[in-house]
Amino acid sequence: MQGQKFNYKGQEWIVREVLEASDSFRSQLGWTHIAGVMRPKGTKVYYANLLVTDGEIAQSLVVL
């Protein structure tokens, strides 16, 4: 999943680091992964909550 690109609110993001979410985070909030993400030409790392289905990012929430 590292290096995978996705769009959030019309902006392109790239996954740099990814971790599986804890069971409580997954069951209470519905996110399967937590990731460090960057814009393609950016240097700052942001965090994102991801819902991953069959290896693809089905839904995302980037925390700015």
Secondary structure, DSSP 4 states (H G I P E B T S, - for coil): -TT-EEEETTEEEEEEEEEEPPHHHHHHH---EEEEEE-TT----EEEEEEEETTEEEEEEEE-
